[in-house]
Amino acid sequence: MRGGAILLVACLLLAPYIVARAADNVSHESSISTHAKSFGAAVKRDAIAVSAGCKEGAHRVAVAAKSVGHEIATAAKRGAAETRAAFSGEKAKTPAT
């Protein structure tokens, strides 16, 4: 009985210390978690930069494809006009670009 009473008194005396310690216990980040967070931020930043570069590259490819398509169409029109003129015995008129 005496041991139980001593244990109870010890718990009552330590309770304010335990409560204060628990309230003051702020989670401290380790260097590993800080490194992981900064690495994650760097990966996200690089992914955004690569994505922007890909979009710009895709736009440049689309513009080049359109330009090449226009050149091919103009050459085809010119060739068709020359062929028609040759069959009809006239001098070919080149279409405007």
MODELLER restraints for C-alpha pairs under 7 A, 6 or more apart:
rsr = mdl.restraints
at = mdl.atoms
rsr.add(forms.Gaussian(group=physical.xy_distance, feature=features.Distance(at['CA:74:A'], at['CA:97:A']), mean=6.37, stdev=0.5))
rsr.add(forms.Gaussian(group=physical.xy_distance, feature=features.Distance(at['CA:77:A'], at['CA:95:A']), mean=6.96, stdev=0.5))
rsr.add(forms.Gaussian(group=physical.xy_distance, feature=features.Distance(at['CA:78:A'], at['CA:94:A']), mean=5.49, stdev=0.5))
rsr.add(forms.Gaussian(group=physical.xy_distance, feature=features.Distance(at['CA:78:A'], at['CA:95:A']), mean=6.15, stdev=0.5))
rsr.add(forms.Gaussian(group=physical.xy_distance, feature=features.Distance(at['CA:81:A'], at['CA:92:A']), mean=6.06, stdev=0.5))
rsr.add(forms.Gaussian(group=physical.xy_distance, feature=features.Distance(at['CA:81:A'], at['CA:93:A']), mean=6.74, stdev=0.5))
rsr.add(forms.Gaussian(group=physical.xy_distance, feature=features.Distance(at['CA:81:A'], at['CA:94:A']), mean=6.78, stdev=0.5))
rsr.add(forms.Gaussian(group=physical.xy_distance, feature=features.Distance(at['CA:82:A'], at['CA:92:A']), mean=4.85, stdev=0.5))
rsr.add(forms.Gaussian(group=physical.xy_distance, feature=features.Distance(at['CA:85:A'], at['CA:91:A']), mean=5.82, stdev=0.5))
rsr.add(forms.Gaussian(group=physical.xy_distance, feature=features.Distance(at['CA:85:A'], at['CA:92:A']), mean=5.05, stdev=0.5))
